[in-house]
Amino acid sequence: MATSRALAEASPATARRGQHPGIALTVIAATQLMVVLDITIVNIALPHIQQALRFNTTELSWVINAYTLTFGGLLLLGGRAGDILGRRRVFVVGVLLFSLASLLGGVAQSSGWLLAARALQGLGGAIASPTALALIATNFREGPERNRAFGVFSAVAGAGGAIGLLLGGMLTSWLSWRWVFFVNVPIGIAIALLAPLYINESERHPGRFDLTGAFSATAGMVSLVYGFIRASDHGWTDTVTLTAFSLAVVLLAGFLAHERRAPQPITPLHLFRDRNRSGAYGLMLCMAATMFSIFFFITLFVQEILDFSPLRAGFAFLPISVAIVAAAQFAARSQTRFGAKPFLVAGSLLVLGGVIWATRIDIGSSYLGGILGPTLMFGFGMGSIFVPVMLTAVSRVAPHETGAATGMLNTTQQVGGSLGLSILVTVYGTASRTEARQQAGAFLRQATPQQAAEFRATGRLPAPYADQVLVHGIASAFQLGLVFAALAVVVAVFVIKAGRVPLPPAVSPPGDGA
């Protein structure tokens, strides 16, 4: 999310209107759309990526995590870079880096190649996304002009998830999964060419880069997530697993120690002293952990078990996107009347109910009977939370730290999603191995000698038995997902005490989260 500090600091000199404001806004909004839809557009293509590059299901989660970890971990550093070096300059660099990474991902020939490209995409997004919103302050006058620009920006960012689902389905069905990456390249090049012509540059502000803090936090989270995913395949006593967890502890402890001493820390730790703000961060962490996992596993279920095409899977997810947008709009309009807490409590309860419903998924579940209901419930819950949780996070924050507060909220969303997905993938892997042994025994008891010999040679169960393994693993993962959703309810009910929280004038309308 862009630094709202940039919006507050924009002066009439730097925030002058250009001769082509429509083109400038189109360039800025197109960048945010490209970054936001990149998660959902790839989600739809996951089963095809898995088959083409020989991922197993637990390894497949890295296609999501490699992007979100680098994006979330370096987001605040990207915003700081725009302040110090000039937002337009940094914006163009981020867009070009994102486009190059997309090209590399599209031509990937191995799983490691693709994951490296996804991490580079996350870096490009972390550089481009904060400066994209901040550039609205540089190019549009404060007042109705800027408010209209924010409205367009927020609408585009909010619609990014739904657009990504449909576009991912169309590209994967009609062309190839590689086009979910290739599509970013011409868009990125056009943005990079148009930005210097139609977007004003910002003034530079002196400051320091907290590289040590940014990279120690990111490396620590990568190591922690790797430890969980490694444990799903190799067990908790594996040497590499234990090393990854130990390294994560050292790196994250070093990050906290460094941030206490840094003159310009990338994460001002005193922001966590406020009870409501800490609660908002914790709530977003738990919600993201649940949200990323729901999308990941439901995508596998509808394509692998229900045999939906990628395009049909994209349409299958549209109701949840509509529910999120509708609930977010209602919550935004109702804040001054009801305050933040009722929506945080109601939204977290809806998410908990949706996850409880999802745990009932089995091999006989249909889309209408087993998928649509819980995902709609989940969507309305998430939509109810996005706006009030942001307002709670920025309430009573000094103007010069508003950007850090909002950036930290987006960081907790990305990191929480990666961490939650890795933990649930670990549960999936453990439960699937146990179920696979039982299904193998059942298969061998009725298999012909030729079928048994083929299974022993390949280790692959035939479809009915393999499907049962997949569904059992997904249901088990959702059962642990209940813990994240329940923690969110506890935080909303007992930690956050926020009443009616007005939107501070320096803060932009939310868009990135939805």
Protein Blocks (a to p, Z undefined) as FASTA:
>chain_A
ZZfklmmmpcfklmcccfblmlmmmmmmmmmmmmmmmmmmmmmmmmmmmmmnopafklmm
mmmmmmmmmmmmmmmmmmmmmmmnopklmmmmmmmmmmmmmmmmmmpcbfklmmmmmmmm
mmmmmmmmmmmmmmmmmmpcehjklmmmmmmmmmmmmmmmmmmmmmmmmmmmmmomklmm
mmmmmmmmmmmmmmmmmpccdddddddddfklmmmmmmmmmmmmmmmmmmmmnojkbmkl
mmmmmmmmmmmmmmmmmmmmpmbdfbdfklmmpmklmmmmmmmmmmmmmmmmmmmmmmmm
mmmmnopafklmmmmmmmmmmmmmmmmmmmmmmmmmnommlmmmmmmmmmmmmmmmmmmg
cfklcfklmmmmmmmmmmmmmmmmmmmmmmmmmgopafklmmmmmmmmmmmmmmmmmmmm
mmmmmmmmmmmmmmmmmmmmmmmmmpcfklmmmmmmnopacfklmmmmmmmmmmmmmmmm
mmmmmmmmmmmmmmpmcfcddddfkbccdfklZZ
